Amino acid sequence: MKKIAIFAKVHDPRCLGVAEELIEWLAARGITAQVEKHLSRRLRRTTLAESAESSDISQDADLVVVLGGDGTLIAAARLVGERDVPILAVNLGSLGFLTEITLGELYPSVERCLAGDFEVSERMMLMASVERDGEVVELHRVLNDVVINKGALARIIDMETSVNGRYLTTFKADGLILSTPTGSTGYSLSANGPILHPELECISLTPICPHTLTNRPLVMAADAHIAIKLKYAPDESVFLTLDGQVGMKLFSGDTVQITKAAQVTRLIQSRSKDYFEVLRTKLKWGER
């Protein structure tokens, strides 16, 4: 490995300090560190690192190191895009459901990566598009979830949903969550969606506060093509949120289409814990 891209939570002094130490550690071993420009501006020593635009970072990196919480990882996964590059996610946040590498494991884990001695967990991603008047106006790749949600004062939304061209139902609800297995322990879980093992390939569909109480969460095959046509009064406010980080206003008549992305996110696994341990710990199972 000759170049390693570093993403860090730029507003967290602890993350900045760890990033600076990692850059120096890599430079001492003849490895170029690449950082995004916003991060570069906040570092005290920038001469040892290569600065790049967020859209260009990781384009020629052999490894991506993420310093922060799950939100930082999710943002980095979208930026990595089509590159088949492994991500080492170090938990410096509060929850750390996805960033399972601890700070104490950082340097031993990087050393193993440099030696090619690591295992990855491949996580399915989704492609979400918004079609308006016969044209695609938005197209995004997400790791966690796609959420259709009403505004604070909006009434119930009618969401005419079809799967592979066949009518499923018209959900009358506050919204709809379409989640990957990785995202199943996020917003979907809080709306009573199922917990799915992150290496499964499927799409969960969870209505938010449905008017019809028999509308329950559904799990679809990964190759399902899900289309949701929105129907509501012109003065209502409805939004599309992607991974809880990117959003846009929707209009009545828009169609949101969800398919499996061609790309996956490759997360380097911790050797000190497994997924079930993370699940028990973060959800506090067995505690009173």
C-alpha positions as CSV (number, residue, x, y, z in Angstrom):
1,M,0.0,0.0,0.0
2,K,1.4,3.4,-1.1
3,K,-1.4,5.8,-0.4
4,I,-4.1,5.8,2.4
5,A,-7.0,8.2,2.4
6,I,-8.2,9.5,5.8
7,F,-11.7,10.8,6.6
8,A,-12.3,12.3,10.0
9,K,-15.0,14.2,11.8
10,V,-13.7,17.7,11.2
11,H,-15.5,19.4,14.1
12,D,-14.1,16.9,16.7
13,P,-10.7,17.9,18.2
14,R,-10.1,14.3,19.3
15,C,-10.5,13.1,15.7
16,L,-8.2,15.8,14.4
17,G,-5.5,14.9,16.9
18,V,-5.7,11.2,15.9
19,A,-5.6,12.1,12.2
20,E,-2.4,14.2,12.7
21,E,-0.7,11.4,14.6
22,L,-1.7,8.8,11.9
23,I,-0.4,11.1,9.1
24,E,3.0,11.3,10.9
25,W,3.0,7.6,11.5
26,L,2.3,6.8,7.9
27,A,4.9,9.4,6.6
28,A,7.6,7.7,8.8
29,R,6.9,4.5,6.8
30,G,7.0,6.2,3.4
31,I,3.2,6.0,2.9
32,T,1.3,9.0,1.5
33,A,-1.8,10.2,3.5
34,Q,-4.5,11.8,1.5
35,V,-7.1,14.0,3.3
36,E,-10.1,16.0,2.2
37,K,-9.6,19.8,1.9
38,H,-12.0,20.6,4.8
39,L,-10.0,18.3,7.0
40,S,-6.7,19.6,5.7
41,R,-7.6,23.2,6.7
42,R,-8.1,22.1,10.3
43,L,-4.9,20.2,10.7
44,R,-1.9,21.9,12.3
45,R,0.7,20.0,10.1
46,T,-0.5,19.6,6.5
47,T,2.9,19.3,4.7
48,L,3.0,15.5,5.3
49,A,-0.5,14.9,3.7
50,E,-1.9,15.3,0.2
51,S,-5.0,17.4,0.0
52,A,-7.8,16.6,-2.4
53,E,-11.4,17.5,-3.2
54,S,-14.0,15.3,-1.5
55,S,-15.1,13.9,-4.9
56,D,-11.5,12.9,-5.7
57,I,-10.3,11.5,-2.4
58,S,-9.7,7.8,-2.4
59,Q,-9.6,7.6,-6.2
60,D,-6.1,6.1,-6.1
61,A,-5.9,5.1,-2.5
62,D,-5.2,1.5,-1.4
63,L,-7.1,1.9,1.9
64,V,-9.5,4.4,3.5
65,V,-9.3,5.0,7.3
66,V,-12.4,6.7,8.9
67,L,-12.0,8.4,12.2
68,G,-15.3,9.3,13.9
69,G,-18.6,7.7,14.4
70,D,-21.1,5.9,12.2
71,G,-22.2,9.1,10.5
72,T,-18.6,9.8,9.3
73,L,-18.4,6.2,8.0
74,I,-21.6,6.5,6.1
75,A,-20.6,9.8,4.5
76,A,-17.2,8.2,3.5
77,A,-18.9,5.2,2.0
78,R,-20.9,7.4,-0.3
79,L,-17.8,9.3,-1.4
80,V,-15.7,6.2,-2.0
81,G,-18.4,5.4,-4.6
82,E,-17.5,2.9,-7.3
83,R,-13.9,2.2,-6.0
84,D,-13.4,-1.3,-4.6
85,V,-11.3,0.0,-1.7
86,P,-11.5,-1.4,1.8
87,I,-12.5,0.9,4.7
88,L,-11.0,0.7,8.2
89,A,-13.6,2.4,10.5
90,V,-12.3,3.5,13.9
91,N,-14.9,4.4,16.5
92,L,-14.3,7.8,18.0
93,G,-18.1,8.6,18.2
94,S,-20.8,7.8,20.6
95,L,-22.7,4.7,19.3
96,G,-20.2,3.0,17.0
97,F,-22.5,0.3,15.6
98,L,-20.6,0.3,12.2
99,T,-17.3,1.7,13.4
100,E,-16.3,-1.4,15.4
101,I,-12.5,-0.9,15.5
102,T,-11.4,0.8,18.7
103,L,-8.8,3.5,19.0
104,G,-6.5,1.0,20.7
105,E,-6.7,-1.3,17.7
106,L,-5.9,1.5,15.1
107,Y,-2.2,1.0,14.6
108,P,-2.2,-2.8,14.9
109,S,-5.0,-2.9,12.4
110,V,-3.3,-0.5,9.9
111,E,-0.1,-2.7,10.2
112,R,-2.1,-5.8,9.3
113,C,-3.7,-3.9,6.4
114,L,-0.2,-2.9,5.1
115,A,0.7,-6.6,5.3
116,G,-2.4,-7.6,3.5
117,D,-3.6,-9.6,6.5
118,F,-7.2,-8.5,7.0
119,E,-10.8,-9.7,6.3
120,V,-13.6,-7.6,5.0
121,S,-17.4,-7.6,5.4
122,E,-19.1,-6.7,2.1
123,R,-22.2,-4.5,2.7
124,M,-24.9,-4.1,0.1
125,M,-25.8,-0.6,-1.0
126,L,-28.9,0.9,-2.6
127,M,-29.5,3.2,-5.6
128,A,-32.3,5.7,-5.1
129,S,-33.7,7.8,-7.9
130,V,-36.4,10.4,-8.1
131,E,-38.4,10.6,-11.3
132,R,-40.4,13.7,-12.0
133,D,-42.5,14.3,-15.2
134,G,-40.7,11.3,-16.9
135,E,-37.2,12.5,-16.1
136,V,-34.7,11.4,-13.4
137,V,-33.9,14.5,-11.3
138,E,-31.9,12.8,-8.5
139,L,-29.7,9.7,-8.3
140,H,-27.9,8.6,-5.1
141,R,-26.1,5.6,-3.7
142,V,-26.7,4.9,0.0
143,L,-25.3,2.5,2.6
144,N,-28.0,2.7,5.3
145,D,-31.5,3.8,4.2
146,V,-33.8,5.8,2.0
147,V,-36.6,7.6,3.9
148,I,-39.7,9.3,2.7
149,N,-41.1,11.4,5.5
150,K,-43.8,14.0,5.9
151,G,-43.0,17.5,7.2
152,A,-43.9,18.6,10.7
153,L,-47.5,19.8,9.8
154,A,-48.2,17.5,6.8
155,R,-51.0,15.0,6.8
156,I,-50.7,11.3,6.1
157,I,-49.0,10.5,2.8
158,D,-50.4,8.1,0.2
159,M,-47.5,6.1,-1.2
160,E,-48.5,3.8,-4.1
161,T,-45.9,1.0,-4.0
162,S,-45.1,-1.6,-6.6
163,V,-42.4,-4.3,-6.6
164,N,-41.0,-5.5,-9.9
165,G,-43.9,-3.8,-11.8
166,R,-46.6,-5.4,-9.7
167,Y,-48.8,-3.4,-7.4
168,L,-48.1,-4.1,-3.7
169,T,-50.3,-1.6,-1.8
170,T,-50.8,2.1,-1.2
171,F,-49.3,2.9,2.2
172,K,-51.1,5.6,4.1
173,A,-48.5,6.6,6.7
174,D,-46.2,9.3,8.0
175,G,-43.5,7.9,5.8
176,L,-41.6,4.8,4.5
177,I,-38.1,3.5,5.3
178,L,-36.3,1.4,2.7
179,S,-33.2,0.0,4.4
180,T,-30.2,-2.2,3.7
181,P,-29.3,-4.9,6.2
182,T,-26.5,-2.6,7.4
183,G,-29.1,0.1,8.1
184,S,-31.6,-2.2,9.7
185,T,-30.3,-1.3,13.2
186,G,-30.8,2.5,12.5
187,Y,-34.0,4.4,11.8
188,S,-35.8,1.2,10.6
189,L,-35.3,-0.5,14.0
190,S,-36.8,2.5,15.8
191,A,-39.9,2.1,13.6
192,N,-40.2,-1.6,14.5
193,G,-38.4,-2.9,11.5
194,P,-36.5,-6.2,11.5
195,I,-32.9,-6.6,12.5
196,L,-31.0,-8.2,9.5
197,H,-27.6,-9.6,9.5
198,P,-25.4,-7.0,7.7
199,E,-24.0,-9.5,5.2
200,L,-27.4,-10.5,3.9
201,E,-28.6,-9.1,0.6
202,C,-32.2,-7.9,0.9
203,I,-34.2,-4.7,1.3
204,S,-36.5,-4.0,4.2
205,L,-39.6,-1.8,3.7
206,T,-40.9,-0.3,7.0
207,P,-43.9,2.0,7.1
208,I,-43.7,4.9,9.7
209,C,-46.9,5.1,11.8
210,P,-49.1,3.5,9.2
211,H,-52.8,4.4,9.3
212,T,-53.6,0.7,8.6
213,L,-52.3,-1.2,11.6
214,T,-51.9,-4.4,9.6
215,N,-49.3,-2.8,7.4
216,R,-46.2,-4.5,8.7
217,P,-42.5,-4.4,7.7
218,L,-41.6,-6.4,4.6
219,V,-38.3,-7.9,3.5
220,M,-37.8,-8.0,-0.2
221,A,-35.2,-9.9,-2.3
222,A,-32.1,-7.8,-3.1
223,D,-32.9,-7.7,-6.8
224,A,-36.4,-6.2,-6.2
225,H,-37.2,-3.0,-8.1
226,I,-39.3,-1.0,-5.7
227,A,-41.2,2.1,-7.0
228,I,-43.2,4.4,-4.8
229,K,-45.5,7.0,-6.4
230,L,-46.4,9.9,-4.0
231,K,-49.9,11.3,-3.8
232,Y,-50.8,14.2,-1.5
233,A,-52.1,17.7,-1.5
234,P,-49.9,20.3,-3.3
235,D,-49.5,22.4,-0.2
236,E,-48.1,19.4,1.8
237,S,-44.4,19.1,2.7
238,V,-42.7,15.7,2.0
239,F,-39.0,15.0,2.0
240,L,-36.6,12.3,0.8
241,T,-33.6,11.7,3.1
242,L,-30.6,9.5,2.2
243,D,-28.6,8.0,4.9
244,G,-29.9,10.7,7.2
245,Q,-27.4,13.1,5.6
246,V,-28.6,14.2,2.2
247,G,-32.2,15.4,1.6
248,M,-34.5,16.9,-0.9
249,K,-38.1,18.1,-1.2
250,L,-40.5,15.8,-3.0
251,F,-43.6,16.8,-5.0
252,S,-46.9,15.0,-5.5
253,G,-46.6,12.8,-8.5
254,D,-42.9,12.1,-8.0
255,T,-41.8,8.4,-8.1
256,V,-39.0,7.2,-5.9
257,Q,-37.3,4.1,-7.3
258,I,-35.1,1.8,-5.2
259,T,-32.8,-0.9,-6.6
260,K,-29.7,-2.7,-5.4
261,A,-26.5,-0.8,-6.2
262,A,-23.8,-2.5,-8.3
263,Q,-21.2,-1.5,-5.7
264,V,-20.7,-2.7,-2.2
265,T,-19.0,-1.1,0.9
266,R,-16.1,-3.2,2.1
267,L,-15.6,-2.8,5.8
268,I,-12.5,-4.3,7.5
269,Q,-13.5,-6.4,10.4
270,S,-12.3,-6.2,14.0
271,R,-10.5,-9.3,15.3
272,S,-11.5,-8.6,18.9
273,K,-15.3,-8.8,18.4
274,D,-17.9,-10.2,16.1
275,Y,-21.3,-8.8,14.9
276,F,-23.3,-10.6,17.6
277,E,-21.1,-9.1,20.4
278,V,-21.6,-5.6,18.9
279,L,-25.4,-6.3,18.7
280,R,-25.5,-7.4,22.4
281,T,-23.4,-4.5,23.6
282,K,-25.0,-1.7,21.7
283,L,-28.6,-2.8,22.2
284,K,-27.8,-3.7,25.9
285,W,-29.3,-7.2,25.6
286,G,-29.2,-9.2,28.8
287,E,-29.0,-6.1,31.0
288,R,-31.6,-5.1,33.6
